[in-house]
Amino acid sequence: MTRPPDGGRATIVDVARAAGVSTSTVSHVVNGTRRVTEATRRKVQKALDATGYTQDASARAMRRSRTDSIGLVVSDSGEPAFRDMVTGIEAVASEEGFVLLLADSGEDPQAELRAVQVLQSRRVDALILARASGSVPAAVERPRESGTPVVLIDRLDHAAVDQVGVENASATRTLVKHLVDQGHRRIGIVAGDLAVATLRERLEGYRSALAAAGIEVDPELVWEGDGSSADARRLVADRMVRADRPTALLTASSPMTVGALRALDDVGLSVPGDIAVVAFDTLPNADLMRTSVTAAGQPAVSVGREAMGMVLRRLRQPDAPPLTVRLNAQIEHGVSCGCGHPGELLGG
C-alpha cells in the first residue's frame, strides 16, 4: 500500500482499494457513522496511514451540515472583562472540539453587522455576540432567520435568544449603599455610554440605592460620556475642581476607573483621603496600583463558559425555549472606599 504514484492527494477510493473494502466502509470508519469490526477498522486505518489520506474538512462539514466552528463578535477584545469572556468561551469550545472565529467590532454597529455576515458566510454553527453600542437589530435577526443560533453575552436585551450576563444593578446597589453607610450623600457616577445595556443597568443600580437611602439623584452628579478612559479622565478632572464636587465617586467600568483615578491625581486629590472611590469591574494588574480599589468583580470567565454551554445546548435542542442567565458579581474590598476594612467581601 503506497501513496498515489502521481504525488496527488489520496482519495477515499485509493484507501478503499488499498484496504480491500468498499468506499462506504472507509467512510464509516473515518466518520464513525456505523460500527465495523475491529479487524476491518485496523485494515482501513493501515490503508489511511499508507496512502496519506486526509479528510476534506469542508466536504465533511457539508455532509454533516456542521463546521465545528463558532463565531464570536465582541465590542472591545482589549477590555479585560471581554478578554476573560473569550478565555472562558475558548476553553469550552476547545474541550468540545470546536474552533473559535473571533471578530472585534470596535463598538461600531456597522462593523459588527459586517462581522456577523462574514462569519455566517463561513457557515459557523452558532454566533456569540457582545453587542456594540447602538447595535442594529439585524445583527441578531439575520442569523436567526437563517437558522444560526445566537447567544448574547454581557450586554443583554429583550431579544428571544439565549443570553448570559452579570447582575449589574444589584452589585452597583451594594457599592453605593456601602458609600451611603460611610456617611456620603453627594455620590457621583461616571456612567459612560448609556446606549450600552450594562452601563444603563449600573446607573439603574446607582439610582435605586440612592432612592432607598432617601437621597434625591442630582443630575449634575451623573456624568455620561463615551465610556473610554480618556473621556472619563476629562470629565472627572473638570467636575472635581468645582466647589460642589462629590465626596464619593462610582465608576461604571474598568477603563473609566483608570481614567478617573488619573484625573484625581491630575487635580491633586487623594483616594480615599479627599474622595472615596468604588468601581464596577476590578482593574487589571491591580497589585501595581498605589491604592487598592473597592470593586465589583465580574465572573467574566464563567460568563464565557456559560455562553458556550448555551451554544452546545442549543445545537442539541434547537427548539428549546430561550434561556437568560445572570451571574453574581463578587464585591472585593480595597482601601479606596475609605472605610478602613480592606480585604473583606461586601454583602450582596
C-alpha positions, 0 to 999 in steps of 0.5 A, a space after each residue: 500500500 503506497 501513496 498515489 504514484 502521481 504525488 496527488 492527494 489520496 482519495 477515499 477510493 485509493 484507501 478503499 482499494 488499498 484496504 480491500 473494502 468498499 468506499 462506504 466502509 472507509 467512510 464509516 470508519 473515518 466518520 464513525 457513522 456505523 460500527 465495523 469490526 475491529 479487524 476491518 477498522 485496523 485494515 482501513 486505518 493501515 490503508 489511511 496511514 499508507 496512502 496519506 489520506 486526509 479528510 476534506 474538512 469542508 466536504 465533511 462539514 457539508 455532509 454533516 451540515 456542521 463546521 465545528 466552528 463558532 463565531 464570536 463578535 465582541 465590542 472591545 477584545 482589549 477590555 479585560 472583562 471581554 478578554 476573560 469572556 473569550 478565555 472562558 468561551 475558548 476553553 469550552 469550545 476547545 474541550 468540545 472540539 470546536 474552533 473559535 472565529 473571533 471578530 472585534 467590532 470596535 463598538 461600531 454597529 456597522 462593523 459588527 453587522 459586517 462581522 456577523 455576515 462574514 462569519 455566517 458566510 463561513 457557515 459557523 454553527 452558532 454566533 456569540 455576540 457582545 453587542 456594540 453600542 447602538 447595535 442594529 437589530 439585524 445583527 441578531 435577526 439575520 442569523 436567526 432567520 437563517 437558522 444560526 443560533 445566537 447567544 448574547 453575552 454581557 450586554 443583554 436585551 429583550 431579544 428571544 435568544 439565549 443570553 448570559 450576563 452579570 447582575 449589574 444593578 444589584 452589585 452597583 446597589 451594594 457599592 453605593 449603599 456601602 458609600 451611603 453607610 460611610 456617611 456620603 450623600 453627594 455620590 457621583 457616577 461616571 456612567 459612560 455610554 448609556 446606549 450600552 445595556 450594562 452601563 444603563 443597568 449600573 446607573 439603574 443600580 446607582 439610582 435605586 440605592 440612592 432612592 432607598 437611602 432617601 437621597 434625591 439623584 442630582 443630575 449634575 452628579 451623573 456624568 455620561 460620556 463615551 465610556 473610554 478612559 480618556 473621556 472619563 479622565 476629562 470629565 472627572 478632572 473638570 467636575 472635581 475642581 468645582 466647589 460642589 464636587 462629590 465626596 464619593 465617586 462610582 465608576 461604571 467600568 474598568 477603563 473609566 476607573 483608570 481614567 478617573 483615578 488619573 484625573 484625581 491625581 491630575 487635580 491633586 486629590 487623594 483616594 480615599 483621603 479627599 474622595 472615596 472611590 468604588 468601581 464596577 469591574 476590578 482593574 487589571 494588574 491591580 497589585 501595581 496600583 498605589 491604592 487598592 480599589 473597592 470593586 465589583 468583580 465580574 465572573 467574566 470567565 464563567 460568563 464565557 463558559 456559560 455562553 458556550 454551554 448555551 451554544 452546545 445546548 442549543 445545537 442539541 435542542 434547537 427548539 428549546 425555549 430561550 434561556 437568560 442567565 445572570 451571574 453574581 458579581 463578587 464585591 472585593 474590598 480595597 482601601 479606596 472606599 475609605 472605610 478602613 476594612 480592606 480585604 473583606 467581601 461586601 454583602 450582596 
